[in-house]
Amino acid sequence: MSVPDSETVLLITRNGMGDADPILQKKLITTYFKLLDENDVLPAVICFYAEGVHLVVEGSPVLDSLRSLESKGVHLILCNTCLNFYNLIEKKQVGIVGGMTDIIEAQRRAHKVITL
């Protein structure tokens, strides 16, 4: 079993991946997380903020992959302000609710930050 890459942080800021039709965005992010999980490409932290918090709540197409990644040691940090803004705090399914300070700290510790 692989261990998370302590140097990589992913920033998820959209309710999908890329700047495309919303259906395509969801398909892309679903494939992305599935492949990360299946291939044990494990970032240290995945931060979800802005519209990205929609991916960690009830009904998200990526919950199974995120649960698996989390079980493999990947830390999922969810923006409290964003969850509250979208009234999603009660629908959270994975991850730990944090603040901007937690996201900044994850970025500070990272050697590589990737924004999707």
Order of alpha helices (4+ residues) and beta strands (2+ residues): beta-alpha-beta-alpha-beta-alpha-beta-alpha-beta
